[in-house]
Amino acid sequence: MNKRGFTLIELLVVIVILGILITLGSKGLRAARLSAKKAQARVEASSIETAVKAYVNRYGQLPLAEFNEDLTFALSDDSKSDSVSEALISTLTLAAGAEDELNAARVVFLEPQLGGEDGTFRDPWGYQYRVALDTDYDGQLLIEGETIRRKVAVASIGLYVENGGSDTNDLVATWR
């Protein structure tokens, strides 16, 4: 008897093998995407920190230095932290509505990010970057109970919030 085509068993075996390969591939792809987002957040947070340092070199003080205590942030979805970070990044990018007295020379310290719907600088998960400034100039910041020895600290809280806010290892921060 001349055999043309495949048996049902052979087709089922091939389908199962393809299903297993697709499942393994998608897990690897998901991990690669997460790793790429973390790397992007780390680079952008470092860019914000570098822009603040350039501002200090230009003006001799931290932006928003009129506060007599450190400007820190909460890891939760906090509108005050968002507004301080947004005001700072507006000053560094010369965004519309930025206060001229904070950047009188109109120097662009940070290139604006493309694609932000509302013009804000957001992390890969869509959350505002959080920026802490040592405006009392004591050389340290207190963020969520952790003392950090630096004048500027920037964090992406997107992954932290997306994963339920339970593991601080999900925080992409410039001081780590």
C-alpha positions as CSV (number, residue, x, y, z in Angstrom):
1,M,0.0,0.0,0.0
2,N,1.4,3.4,-1.0
3,K,1.4,5.8,2.0
4,R,0.7,9.5,1.2
5,G,0.5,12.1,4.0
6,F,0.8,11.8,7.7
7,T,-1.1,9.9,10.3
8,L,-3.1,11.6,13.0
9,I,-0.6,10.5,15.7
10,E,2.3,12.1,13.7
11,L,0.4,15.3,13.4
12,L,-0.5,15.4,17.1
13,V,3.2,14.8,18.1
14,V,4.3,17.7,15.8
15,I,1.7,20.0,17.3
16,V,2.6,19.1,20.9
17,I,6.3,19.7,20.1
18,L,5.6,23.1,18.5
19,G,3.4,24.1,21.5
20,I,6.3,23.2,23.9
21,L,8.8,25.2,21.9
22,I,6.5,28.2,21.6
23,T,5.9,28.2,25.4
24,L,9.6,28.0,26.2
25,G,10.3,30.8,23.6
26,S,7.7,33.1,25.0
27,K,9.1,32.9,28.5
28,G,12.5,33.8,27.3
29,L,11.1,36.6,25.2
30,R,9.2,38.0,28.3
31,A,12.4,37.9,30.3
32,A,14.3,39.7,27.6
33,R,11.7,42.4,27.4
34,L,11.8,42.9,31.1
35,S,15.6,43.1,31.1
36,A,15.4,45.7,28.2
37,K,12.9,47.8,30.1
38,K,15.1,47.7,33.2
39,A,18.1,48.8,31.2
40,Q,16.2,51.6,29.6
41,A,15.0,52.8,33.0
42,R,18.5,52.7,34.4
43,V,19.9,54.7,31.5
44,E,17.1,57.3,31.7
45,A,17.4,57.6,35.5
46,S,21.2,58.1,35.1
47,S,20.5,60.8,32.4
48,I,18.2,62.7,34.8
49,E,20.9,62.5,37.6
50,T,23.6,63.7,35.1
51,A,21.3,66.6,34.0
52,V,20.8,67.7,37.7
53,K,24.6,67.6,38.2
54,A,25.1,69.7,35.0
55,Y,22.5,72.2,36.4
56,V,24.5,72.4,39.7
57,N,27.7,73.1,37.7
58,R,25.9,75.9,35.8
59,Y,24.0,77.6,38.6
60,G,26.0,76.5,41.7
61,Q,22.9,75.1,43.5
62,L,20.4,72.3,43.1
63,P,17.2,73.0,41.2
64,L,14.3,73.7,43.6
65,A,17.0,74.5,46.3
66,E,14.6,77.0,48.1
67,F,13.4,74.1,50.3
68,N,15.3,73.9,53.6
69,E,14.9,70.1,53.9
70,D,15.6,67.3,51.5
71,L,13.1,66.6,48.7
72,T,12.5,62.9,48.8
73,F,9.8,60.7,47.4
74,A,7.5,57.8,48.4
75,L,7.5,54.5,46.6
76,S,3.7,54.5,46.4
77,D,1.7,56.3,43.8
78,D,2.1,59.7,45.4
79,S,1.0,62.9,43.7
80,K,3.3,65.1,45.7
81,S,6.4,63.1,44.6
82,D,5.1,63.2,41.1
83,S,4.6,67.0,41.1
84,V,8.1,67.7,42.5
85,S,9.7,65.3,40.0
86,E,7.6,66.8,37.2
87,A,8.6,70.4,38.1
88,L,12.3,69.4,38.3
89,I,12.3,67.6,34.9
90,S,10.4,70.5,33.3
91,T,13.2,72.8,34.4
92,L,15.8,70.5,33.0
93,T,14.1,70.0,29.7
94,L,12.7,73.5,29.3
95,A,9.2,72.1,28.9
96,A,6.3,74.4,28.4
97,G,5.3,75.9,31.7
98,A,8.8,75.6,33.2
99,E,9.6,78.5,35.5
100,D,12.1,80.8,33.9
101,E,13.7,81.9,37.2
102,L,14.9,78.3,37.8
103,N,16.7,78.1,34.5
104,A,17.3,81.7,33.6
105,A,19.9,80.9,30.9
106,R,17.3,78.6,29.2
107,V,19.9,75.8,29.0
108,V,18.5,72.3,28.0
109,F,20.1,69.9,30.5
110,L,18.0,66.9,29.5
111,E,16.6,66.1,26.1
112,P,12.8,65.6,26.2
113,Q,11.6,62.1,25.8
114,L,9.6,61.4,22.7
115,G,6.1,59.9,22.8
116,G,4.9,61.1,26.2
117,E,1.2,61.8,25.8
118,D,1.2,64.6,28.4
119,G,4.7,65.8,27.9
120,T,6.2,64.3,31.0
121,F,9.3,62.1,31.3
122,R,8.0,58.6,32.1
123,D,9.7,55.3,32.7
124,P,9.1,52.3,30.4
125,W,6.1,51.3,32.5
126,G,4.4,54.7,32.2
127,Y,5.2,56.1,35.7
128,Q,6.8,59.4,36.4
129,Y,10.5,59.1,37.4
130,R,11.0,60.0,41.1
131,V,13.8,62.4,41.9
132,A,15.2,63.1,45.4
133,L,17.5,66.1,46.0
134,D,19.7,66.9,49.0
135,T,18.5,70.5,49.3
136,D,19.8,70.8,52.9
137,Y,23.3,70.0,51.5
138,D,24.2,67.5,54.3
139,G,25.4,64.9,51.7
140,Q,22.7,62.3,52.4
141,L,19.1,61.5,51.5
142,L,16.6,59.4,53.4
143,I,14.4,57.3,51.1
144,E,11.9,54.9,52.6
145,G,14.1,54.4,55.7
146,E,17.3,53.9,53.7
147,T,20.1,56.5,54.1
148,I,21.8,57.2,50.8
149,R,25.0,59.2,50.6
150,R,24.5,61.4,47.5
151,K,23.1,64.7,46.5
152,V,20.8,63.4,43.8
153,A,18.9,60.1,43.5
154,V,16.5,59.0,40.8
155,A,14.3,56.0,40.7
156,S,11.9,54.3,38.4
157,I,9.0,52.9,40.4
158,G,7.1,51.3,37.5
159,L,8.2,47.7,37.9
160,Y,7.8,48.0,41.7
161,V,4.2,49.2,41.4
162,E,3.3,46.8,38.6
163,N,4.5,43.9,40.8
164,G,2.4,44.9,43.8
165,G,5.0,47.1,45.6
166,S,6.3,44.3,47.9
167,D,9.9,43.7,46.6
168,T,12.2,46.7,46.7
169,N,14.5,44.8,44.3
170,D,12.0,45.8,41.6
171,L,13.0,49.4,42.1
172,V,15.3,50.6,39.4
173,A,17.4,53.2,41.1
174,T,20.7,55.2,40.5
175,W,22.0,54.5,44.0
176,R,22.0,50.7,43.6
